[in-house]
Amino acid sequence: MARHVPTRFSEKLERVALAVGIARGDDRRHFDLGGEAEPGVRLVLSEVGGAPLALSLWSYAADIAEICGDGAFPATAALLAIDGDQARELIAGGVSLDLGQFTRSEAYPGIYYALFDHASKRQIHTVLHRLVPSLSAHTAAA
């Protein structure tokens, strides 16, 4: 039986996907944590070997529960997500992206995510380096 997906959340996912697509075409730095693209969703932008990288950072508990597939997720401050198509495109382009460190959403199979118990800018930047090993090193977080 197909899982019921609330229309409003599906629309929010579509708007975030559109914002991610647009953001991938923008100029970027090593690491940039943007403003809200949607309520409770910020974009994390980077560049890996000339390829743009844009992930969505979700902070509303209801949204996180929806992406995780239920309300029984651990205490979480945020969820960092990447679209499967973007991930496969990056990997095909030679970017070292460790999808094994992401969890594939059962509710939205095209989304891979990582959960944060603490979501400071420094923590997000550190985890981004772990998830994307080919992200060039530098001396200080942006």
C-alpha positions in Angstrom: 0.0 0.0 0.0 1.4 3.4 -0.9 2.3 5.7 2.0 0.1 8.8 2.3 2.2 11.9 1.7 0.8 15.2 3.0 0.3 17.5 0.0 1.8 20.5 1.9 5.0 18.6 2.7 5.4 17.3 -0.9 5.0 20.9 -2.1 7.7 22.0 0.4 10.0 19.3 -0.8 9.5 20.4 -4.4 10.2 24.1 -3.5 13.4 23.0 -1.6 14.5 20.9 -4.6 14.0 23.9 -6.9 16.0 26.2 -4.5 18.8 23.5 -4.5 18.8 23.4 -8.3 19.0 27.2 -8.5 21.7 27.4 -5.8 23.9 24.9 -7.7 24.2 27.5 -10.4 25.3 30.3 -8.0 28.9 31.4 -7.3 30.1 29.6 -4.2 32.9 29.4 -1.7 34.4 26.4 0.1 31.5 26.4 2.6 28.5 28.6 2.8 25.5 28.2 5.1 22.7 30.2 3.5 19.5 31.7 4.8 16.2 30.0 4.8 15.1 28.7 1.4 11.8 27.6 3.1 10.7 27.8 6.7 13.1 25.6 8.7 15.3 24.7 5.7 18.6 26.3 4.9 21.0 25.5 2.1 24.6 24.3 2.6 26.6 25.2 -0.4 30.1 24.2 -1.4 32.2 23.3 -4.4 34.1 20.0 -5.0 36.6 19.9 -7.8 34.7 22.6 -9.7 31.4 20.8 -9.3 28.7 22.7 -7.3 27.3 21.0 -4.2 24.1 22.0 -2.6 22.5 20.2 0.4 19.4 21.1 2.4 19.6 21.5 6.2 16.2 20.8 7.8 15.6 21.9 11.4 11.8 21.5 12.1 11.1 18.3 14.0 8.0 17.6 12.0 9.9 17.8 8.7 12.7 15.6 10.0 10.2 13.0 11.2 8.5 13.1 7.7 11.8 12.6 5.9 12.9 9.9 8.3 9.6 8.1 7.8 8.2 8.2 11.3 8.2 10.1 14.6 10.6 7.6 16.2 13.8 9.3 15.3 16.4 10.0 17.9 16.7 13.5 19.5 17.9 15.5 16.6 18.8 19.1 16.0 18.8 19.0 12.2 18.9 16.7 9.1 21.3 17.3 6.2 19.9 16.0 2.9 21.1 15.5 -0.6 19.0 14.4 -3.6 20.0 11.0 -5.0 20.2 12.4 -8.5 22.7 15.1 -7.5 24.7 12.5 -5.5 24.9 10.1 -8.5 25.9 13.0 -10.8 28.7 14.1 -8.4 30.0 10.5 -8.1 29.9 10.0 -11.8 31.9 13.2 -12.2 34.6 11.8 -9.9 33.6 13.4 -6.7 34.3 11.3 -3.6 30.9 11.4 -1.9 30.4 8.8 0.9 26.7 7.8 0.5 27.4 5.0 3.0 27.5 7.7 5.7 24.0 8.8 4.7 20.7 7.1 5.4 18.4 6.6 2.5 14.9 7.9 3.3 12.3 5.2 3.2 9.5 7.7 2.9 11.3 9.6 0.1 13.7 7.1 -1.6 15.3 9.9 -3.7 16.7 11.6 -0.5 19.8 10.6 1.5 20.3 12.2 4.9 22.5 12.6 7.9 21.2 13.5 11.3 22.8 16.0 13.7 22.4 16.1 17.4 24.1 19.5 17.4 23.9 21.7 14.3 26.3 24.6 14.7 28.0 26.0 11.6 31.3 24.5 12.7 29.7 21.0 13.2 28.0 21.1 9.8 31.2 22.1 8.1 33.1 19.3 9.9 30.5 16.7 8.9 30.4 17.9 5.3 34.2 17.1 5.1 33.4 13.6 6.4 30.6 13.0 4.0 32.4 14.5 1.0 36.1 13.3 1.5 37.2 15.0 -1.8 36.2 18.4 -0.4 39.4 20.3 -0.3 40.9 21.0 3.1 41.5 24.5 4.4 42.5 26.0 7.6 39.4 27.6 9.0 35.6 27.2 8.6 34.0 29.9 6.5 
